[in-house]
Amino acid sequence: MKRAYVSVDAEGLPGIFHPTQLTLEGKLFQELREVMGRVVKFTSEELRKHGVKEVWVADSHGFMGNLNYLDLPDDTYLVRGSLRPISMVYGIERGFDAAMFLGYHAAAGTSRSLADHTYVGLAFYEVRVNGVRASEFYINALMAGHYGVPVVLVAGDEKLREDVLEKAPWVVYVTFKESASRYSAVMKPMNVVLKELGEGIAEAVMRVREGAVRPLRIEGPVKMELQFRRTEYADAAEDMPGVERLDAYTVRYVARDIVEGYKAMRVLSLVALAVDAAFRV
C-alpha cells in the first residue's frame, strides 16, 4: 500500500456537537479546525509508519477550507476549496490503493443522530441510489469504487457504523463518539480516540495487504431519487433536463453511472440553495 486517499468531514469528528463549530462564522469554529487538524495529522503520520509513501487529504466539509495548510505533515497533499468536481472525493480518480473517510456521520433521517444529513442538509430530506437510502459514506464509497479504490476505514459517529458494515463489511469502523440527539453526544477522550484510530489504521492496512478488501461498485444506469425539504426546490429542479418529478418533494434522475448521478445531485443541491436565497424574506 503506497498511496492513500483520506476524505475528512466534520460532523462525525470527536468533540463536535453544535452548529457554532461547523461554520466559518461560528463562535466555536476554531475548535473544529484544531480537532480536524489533529486527527488528520495523526492519520497521515500513522499511514507513513505503515509504509504509505503518499497521502492525499480532501477537506470535505462546508466551504472545504477548514484545515490549516501549514500544519500538515510533509508529503501530504491537501485538496481544499469548494465547487470542485466530485466534491468530497475529488482527485480519487488519479489512482490510490485505498481510501479512508474520517469524521463521517449518518444519513438524513437517522433517529437521535448528531447532525444527520445527506450532502446538503438544507436541500435534501433523503437521497436514494437505486432505491437504497444513501449516506455520504455510501455515495462517496461508490464514487471511489467506480475508480477502483476500496474504502478500508471509516471513522465517525456510532450511528453510521451499521450502515457502513452492512454495505461494506470489509471496512474497519472506528467510533469517535456516541450520539445522544441531533445536538449532543458522549465524547471519548482524545487520547482514547487516537489510540483506537491508530489500531484501526493498522488493521485496515493489513486487510489491504492481505487482499481482504474490495471496491464498492454498482452498475449503471444509476437511479438517483432526491427528496427535497421544500416543494419550491422540486419546482425548480424539474426544469433541469432529465429530471422527472415524482411528487411534491421528490425528483428522479437516471444517470449513466454513479459519477453522472453524483454530479446531478450536486447541481440540484445548488439549485435548492439558489431558490432558498432568492425567495428568502
ROLO-475450 format. One record per residue (C-alpha): z, x, y; residue in three letters; residue number from 1. Coordinates in Angstrom, 2 decimals, always signed. Layout:
REM ROLO-475450
[atom [Z; X; Y]; ALA; NUM]
...
//
This chain:
REM ROLO-475450
[atom [+0.00; +0.00; +0.00]; MET; 1]
[atom [-1.29; +1.77; +3.09]; LYS; 2]
[atom [-1.95; -0.87; +5.76]; ARG; 3]
[atom [+0.39; -3.79; +6.55]; ALA; 4]
[atom [-0.04; -6.71; +8.95]; TYR; 5]
[atom [+3.05; -8.35; +10.48]; VAL; 6]
[atom [+2.86; -11.67; +12.36]; SER; 7]
[atom [+6.06; -12.41; +14.28]; VAL; 8]
[atom [+7.06; -15.82; +15.63]; ASP; 9]
[atom [+10.29; -16.66; +17.44]; ALA; 10]
[atom [+11.94; -19.90; +16.35]; GLU; 11]
[atom [+12.88; -18.58; +12.93]; GLY; 12]
[atom [+14.41; -15.33; +14.18]; LEU; 13]
[atom [+18.16; -14.66; +13.84]; PRO; 14]
[atom [+20.23; -15.77; +16.81]; GLY; 15]
[atom [+17.56; -18.07; +18.24]; ILE; 16]
[atom [+18.60; -21.70; +18.67]; PHE; 17]
[atom [+17.58; -23.10; +22.09]; HIS; 18]
[atom [+14.50; -23.61; +24.31]; PRO; 19]
[atom [+16.06; -21.43; +27.04]; THR; 20]
[atom [+15.50; -18.46; +24.72]; GLN; 21]
[atom [+11.91; -19.34; +23.90]; LEU; 22]
[atom [+10.03; -19.32; +27.22]; THR; 23]
[atom [+9.38; -16.67; +29.82]; LEU; 24]
[atom [+11.21; -18.77; +32.42]; GLU; 25]
[atom [+14.22; -19.45; +30.17]; GLY; 26]
[atom [+17.63; -18.14; +31.20]; LYS; 27]
[atom [+18.19; -16.59; +27.76]; LEU; 28]
[atom [+14.66; -15.24; +27.22]; PHE; 29]
[atom [+15.81; -11.62; +27.32]; GLN; 30]
[atom [+17.88; -12.26; +24.21]; GLU; 31]
[atom [+14.73; -13.31; +22.35]; LEU; 32]
[atom [+12.94; -10.12; +23.42]; ARG; 33]
[atom [+15.82; -7.97; +22.20]; GLU; 34]
[atom [+16.16; -9.76; +18.85]; VAL; 35]
[atom [+12.42; -9.77; +18.19]; MET; 36]
[atom [+12.13; -6.13; +19.15]; GLY; 37]
[atom [+14.97; -5.09; +16.87]; ARG; 38]
[atom [+13.61; -6.98; +13.87]; VAL; 39]
[atom [+10.06; -5.71; +14.38]; VAL; 40]
[atom [+11.13; -2.10; +14.89]; LYS; 41]
[atom [+13.27; -2.24; +11.74]; PHE; 42]
[atom [+10.40; -3.76; +9.74]; THR; 43]
[atom [+7.91; -1.14; +10.87]; SER; 44]
[atom [+10.29; +1.72; +10.10]; GLU; 45]
[atom [+11.13; +0.30; +6.66]; GLU; 46]
[atom [+7.46; -0.07; +5.78]; LEU; 47]
[atom [+6.91; +3.58; +6.64]; ARG; 48]
[atom [+9.78; +4.57; +4.36]; LYS; 49]
[atom [+7.84; +2.90; +1.56]; HIS; 50]
[atom [+4.64; +4.82; +2.25]; GLY; 51]
[atom [+2.79; +2.43; +4.55]; VAL; 52]
[atom [+0.70; +4.53; +6.94]; LYS; 53]
[atom [-0.42; +1.93; +9.45]; GLU; 54]
[atom [+1.37; -1.21; +10.68]; VAL; 55]
[atom [-0.14; -3.89; +12.90]; TRP; 56]
[atom [+2.24; -6.31; +14.61]; VAL; 57]
[atom [+0.90; -9.57; +16.07]; ALA; 58]
[atom [+3.19; -11.01; +18.75]; ASP; 59]
[atom [+2.59; -14.66; +17.91]; SER; 60]
[atom [+4.98; -16.78; +19.95]; HIS; 61]
[atom [+4.29; -18.67; +23.17]; GLY; 62]
[atom [+2.34; -16.53; +25.62]; PHE; 63]
[atom [+2.42; -13.79; +22.96]; MET; 64]
[atom [+3.84; -11.11; +25.22]; GLY; 65]
[atom [+7.44; -11.08; +24.02]; ASN; 66]
[atom [+7.60; -7.58; +22.53]; LEU; 67]
[atom [+8.14; -4.51; +24.71]; ASN; 68]
[atom [+5.20; -2.22; +24.00]; TYR; 69]
[atom [+7.24; +0.90; +24.84]; LEU; 70]
[atom [+9.92; +0.03; +22.26]; ASP; 71]
[atom [+7.60; +0.05; +19.26]; LEU; 72]
[atom [+7.75; +2.93; +16.76]; PRO; 73]
[atom [+4.94; +5.48; +16.55]; ASP; 74]
[atom [+1.76; +4.46; +14.74]; ASP; 75]
[atom [+2.50; +0.75; +15.19]; THR; 76]
[atom [-0.39; -1.22; +16.66]; TYR; 77]
[atom [+0.53; -4.23; +18.83]; LEU; 78]
[atom [-1.61; -7.35; +19.14]; VAL; 79]
[atom [-0.41; -9.16; +22.26]; ARG; 80]
[atom [-1.63; -11.87; +24.62]; GLY; 81]
[atom [-2.76; -15.45; +24.04]; SER; 82]
[atom [-6.08; -17.30; +23.82]; LEU; 83]
[atom [-7.17; -14.76; +21.21]; ARG; 84]
[atom [-9.42; -15.74; +18.28]; PRO; 85]
[atom [-7.50; -16.90; +15.19]; ILE; 86]
[atom [-4.34; -16.70; +17.29]; SER; 87]
[atom [-1.30; -15.79; +15.17]; MET; 88]
[atom [-3.26; -13.62; +12.72]; VAL; 89]
[atom [-5.85; -12.02; +15.00]; TYR; 90]
[atom [-7.13; -8.76; +13.55]; GLY; 91]
[atom [-6.26; -9.54; +9.94]; ILE; 92]
[atom [-9.98; -9.69; +9.17]; GLU; 93]
[atom [-10.10; -5.88; +9.61]; ARG; 94]
[atom [-8.61; -5.35; +6.17]; GLY; 95]
[atom [-4.97; -4.96; +5.10]; PHE; 96]
[atom [-3.20; -4.51; +1.80]; ASP; 97]
[atom [-0.59; -7.17; +2.61]; ALA; 98]
[atom [+0.82; -9.38; +5.36]; ALA; 99]
[atom [+4.38; -10.29; +6.32]; MET; 100]
[atom [+5.46; -13.21; +8.51]; PHE; 101]
[atom [+8.70; -12.85; +10.48]; LEU; 102]
[atom [+10.62; -15.47; +12.46]; GLY; 103]
[atom [+8.69; -18.37; +10.96]; TYR; 104]
[atom [+10.01; -21.96; +10.91]; HIS; 105]
[atom [+9.49; -25.27; +9.15]; ALA; 106]
[atom [+6.65; -27.72; +9.78]; ALA; 107]
[atom [+6.87; -30.54; +12.31]; ALA; 108]
[atom [+8.84; -33.45; +10.93]; GLY; 109]
[atom [+11.23; -31.41; +8.79]; THR; 110]
[atom [+14.67; -33.01; +8.92]; SER; 111]
[atom [+17.51; -31.03; +10.56]; ARG; 112]
[atom [+15.29; -28.02; +11.06]; SER; 113]
[atom [+15.65; -25.80; +14.08]; LEU; 114]
[atom [+12.69; -26.19; +16.48]; ALA; 115]
[atom [+10.47; -27.74; +13.81]; ASP; 116]
[atom [+6.84; -27.94; +14.94]; HIS; 117]
[atom [+3.35; -27.02; +13.83]; THR; 118]
[atom [+1.28; -24.72; +16.01]; TYR; 119]
[atom [+1.70; -26.54; +19.36]; VAL; 120]
[atom [+4.71; -28.82; +19.29]; GLY; 121]
[atom [+3.69; -30.75; +22.41]; LEU; 122]
[atom [+0.34; -31.64; +20.84]; ALA; 123]
[atom [+0.90; -32.38; +17.15]; PHE; 124]
[atom [+3.33; -34.50; +15.23]; TYR; 125]
[atom [+1.75; -33.41; +11.95]; GLU; 126]
[atom [-1.10; -31.23; +10.69]; VAL; 127]
[atom [-2.60; -31.72; +7.23]; ARG; 128]
[atom [-5.01; -29.41; +5.45]; VAL; 129]
[atom [-6.90; -31.15; +2.62]; ASN; 130]
[atom [-4.14; -33.75; +2.60]; GLY; 131]
[atom [-1.27; -31.24; +2.42]; VAL; 132]
[atom [+1.27; -31.25; +5.24]; ARG; 133]
[atom [+0.91; -27.80; +6.75]; ALA; 134]
[atom [+3.41; -25.44; +8.32]; SER; 135]
[atom [+2.34; -22.45; +10.39]; GLU; 136]
[atom [+3.13; -20.35; +7.33]; PHE; 137]
[atom [+0.66; -22.29; +5.19]; TYR; 138]
[atom [-2.15; -22.29; +7.76]; ILE; 139]
[atom [-1.78; -18.59; +8.58]; ASN; 140]
[atom [-1.42; -17.64; +4.90]; ALA; 141]
[atom [-4.69; -19.46; +4.18]; LEU; 142]
[atom [-6.30; -17.53; +7.02]; MET; 143]
[atom [-5.03; -14.26; +5.59]; ALA; 144]
[atom [-6.23; -15.29; +2.15]; GLY; 145]
[atom [-9.69; -16.06; +3.47]; HIS; 146]
[atom [-9.95; -12.36; +4.33]; TYR; 147]
[atom [-8.45; -11.26; +1.02]; GLY; 148]
[atom [-4.99; -10.41; +2.37]; VAL; 149]
[atom [-1.93; -11.65; +0.41]; PRO; 150]
[atom [+1.20; -12.71; +2.27]; VAL; 151]
[atom [+4.01; -10.93; +0.43]; VAL; 152]
[atom [+7.10; -11.58; +2.57]; LEU; 153]
[atom [+8.22; -14.41; +4.84]; VAL; 154]
[atom [+11.46; -14.32; +6.83]; ALA; 155]
[atom [+12.90; -17.19; +8.83]; GLY; 156]
[atom [+14.82; -20.44; +8.80]; ASP; 157]
[atom [+16.01; -21.54; +5.36]; GLU; 158]
[atom [+14.32; -24.91; +5.87]; LYS; 159]
[atom [+10.96; -23.16; +5.37]; LEU; 160]
[atom [+11.92; -21.49; +2.10]; ARG; 161]
[atom [+10.99; -24.31; -0.28]; GLU; 162]
[atom [+7.60; -24.82; +1.39]; ASP; 163]
[atom [+6.76; -21.11; +1.05]; VAL; 164]
[atom [+7.82; -20.70; -2.57]; LEU; 165]
[atom [+6.14; -23.94; -3.64]; GLU; 166]
[atom [+2.78; -22.82; -2.22]; LYS; 167]
[atom [+3.04; -19.07; -2.87]; ALA; 168]
[atom [+5.73; -18.29; -5.50]; PRO; 169]
[atom [+4.96; -14.56; -5.43]; TRP; 170]
[atom [+6.24; -14.29; -1.82]; VAL; 171]
[atom [+9.63; -12.69; -1.13]; VAL; 172]
[atom [+11.58; -15.04; +1.15]; TYR; 173]
[atom [+14.33; -13.67; +3.42]; VAL; 174]
[atom [+16.61; -16.24; +5.06]; THR; 175]
[atom [+17.53; -15.33; +8.62]; PHE; 176]
[atom [+19.68; -18.40; +9.39]; LYS; 177]
[atom [+20.71; -21.87; +8.23]; GLU; 178]
[atom [+19.60; -24.82; +10.35]; SER; 179]
[atom [+22.11; -27.50; +11.29]; ALA; 180]
[atom [+19.93; -29.54; +13.64]; SER; 181]
[atom [+16.93; -29.10; +15.93]; ARG; 182]
[atom [+19.03; -27.05; +18.35]; TYR; 183]
[atom [+21.71; -25.46; +16.17]; SER; 184]
[atom [+22.06; -23.13; +13.21]; ALA; 185]
[atom [+24.52; -20.91; +11.36]; VAL; 186]
[atom [+23.64; -17.32; +12.26]; MET; 187]
[atom [+24.16; -14.41; +9.91]; LYS; 188]
[atom [+25.49; -11.16; +11.40]; PRO; 189]
[atom [+22.62; -8.90; +12.43]; MET; 190]
[atom [+23.74; -6.13; +10.08]; ASN; 191]
[atom [+23.50; -8.59; +7.16]; VAL; 192]
[atom [+20.10; -9.83; +8.36]; VAL; 193]
[atom [+18.69; -6.30; +8.48]; LEU; 194]
[atom [+20.20; -5.34; +5.11]; LYS; 195]
[atom [+18.63; -8.37; +3.43]; GLU; 196]
[atom [+15.33; -7.82; +5.25]; LEU; 197]
[atom [+15.27; -4.22; +4.07]; GLY; 198]
[atom [+15.86; -5.34; +0.48]; GLU; 199]
[atom [+13.13; -7.95; +0.83]; GLY; 200]
[atom [+10.62; -5.42; +2.16]; ILE; 201]
[atom [+11.36; -3.07; -0.75]; ALA; 202]
[atom [+10.85; -5.91; -3.25]; GLU; 203]
[atom [+7.63; -7.06; -1.55]; ALA; 204]
[atom [+6.15; -3.55; -1.55]; VAL; 205]
[atom [+7.00; -3.22; -5.24]; MET; 206]
[atom [+5.26; -6.52; -6.03]; ARG; 207]
[atom [+2.14; -5.34; -4.21]; VAL; 208]
[atom [+2.08; -2.09; -6.19]; ARG; 209]
[atom [+2.59; -3.96; -9.46]; GLU; 210]
[atom [-0.25; -6.39; -8.69]; GLY; 211]
[atom [+2.12; -9.35; -8.72]; ALA; 212]
[atom [+0.75; -10.95; -5.54]; VAL; 213]
[atom [-2.49; -12.62; -4.59]; ARG; 214]
[atom [-4.22; -14.09; -1.53]; PRO; 215]
[atom [-3.64; -17.80; -0.94]; LEU; 216]
[atom [-7.06; -19.45; -0.79]; ARG; 217]
[atom [-8.74; -22.83; -0.57]; ILE; 218]
[atom [-12.44; -23.50; -0.93]; GLU; 219]
[atom [-14.47; -25.28; +1.73]; GLY; 220]
[atom [-15.14; -27.76; +3.06]; PRO; 221]
[atom [-11.69; -28.00; +4.62]; VAL; 222]
[atom [-10.44; -31.33; +5.96]; LYS; 223]
[atom [-8.12; -30.98; +8.97]; MET; 224]
[atom [-6.14; -34.11; +9.87]; GLU; 225]
[atom [-4.29; -33.82; +13.17]; LEU; 226]
[atom [-1.74; -36.44; +14.16]; GLN; 227]
[atom [-1.09; -36.18; +17.88]; PHE; 228]
[atom [+2.15; -37.06; +19.60]; ARG; 229]
[atom [+0.43; -39.30; +22.16]; ARG; 230]
[atom [-2.56; -41.63; +21.89]; THR; 231]
[atom [-4.25; -40.23; +25.00]; GLU; 232]
[atom [-4.56; -36.85; +23.27]; TYR; 233]
[atom [-6.52; -38.53; +20.50]; ALA; 234]
[atom [-8.59; -40.42; +23.11]; ASP; 235]
[atom [-9.76; -37.10; +24.49]; ALA; 236]
[atom [-10.07; -35.35; +21.14]; ALA; 237]
[atom [-12.53; -37.86; +19.68]; GLU; 238]
[atom [-15.10; -36.80; +22.30]; ASP; 239]
[atom [-15.39; -33.42; +20.56]; MET; 240]
[atom [-18.45; -33.28; +18.26]; PRO; 241]
[atom [-17.48; -33.54; +14.61]; GLY; 242]
[atom [-14.15; -35.28; +15.29]; VAL; 243]
[atom [-13.51; -38.64; +13.61]; GLU; 244]
[atom [-10.82; -40.98; +14.94]; ARG; 245]
[atom [-8.67; -42.32; +12.09]; LEU; 246]
[atom [-6.06; -44.33; +14.01]; ASP; 247]
[atom [-4.36; -44.42; +17.38]; ALA; 248]
[atom [-2.79; -40.98; +16.93]; TYR; 249]
[atom [-4.85; -39.22; +14.25]; THR; 250]
[atom [-8.22; -37.46; +14.10]; VAL; 251]
[atom [-10.06; -35.68; +11.31]; ARG; 252]
[atom [-12.31; -32.64; +11.48]; TYR; 253]
[atom [-14.17; -31.45; +8.38]; VAL; 254]
[atom [-14.79; -27.71; +8.62]; ALA; 255]
[atom [-16.94; -25.34; +6.57]; ARG; 256]
[atom [-13.89; -23.19; +5.82]; ASP; 257]
[atom [-10.31; -22.59; +6.95]; ILE; 258]
[atom [-11.45; -20.30; +9.79]; VAL; 259]
[atom [-13.51; -23.06; +11.38]; GLU; 260]
[atom [-10.68; -25.53; +10.74]; GLY; 261]
[atom [-8.17; -23.20; +12.42]; TYR; 262]
[atom [-10.42; -22.84; +15.46]; LYS; 263]
[atom [-10.88; -26.61; +15.71]; ALA; 264]
[atom [-7.10; -27.11; +15.57]; MET; 265]
[atom [-6.64; -24.52; +18.31]; ARG; 266]
[atom [-9.24; -26.15; +20.58]; VAL; 267]
[atom [-7.79; -29.62; +20.03]; LEU; 268]
[atom [-4.30; -28.35; +20.89]; SER; 269]
[atom [-5.71; -27.07; +24.18]; LEU; 270]
[atom [-7.34; -30.47; +24.79]; VAL; 271]
[atom [-3.93; -32.11; +24.37]; ALA; 272]
[atom [-2.30; -29.66; +26.77]; LEU; 273]
[atom [-5.04; -30.24; +29.34]; ALA; 274]
[atom [-4.65; -34.02; +29.10]; VAL; 275]
[atom [-0.89; -33.69; +29.49]; ASP; 276]
[atom [-1.31; -31.55; +32.61]; ALA; 277]
[atom [-3.99; -33.78; +34.13]; ALA; 278]
[atom [-2.15; -37.07; +33.73]; PHE; 279]
[atom [+1.46; -36.00; +34.18]; ARG; 280]
[atom [+3.09; -37.94; +37.06]; VAL; 281]
//
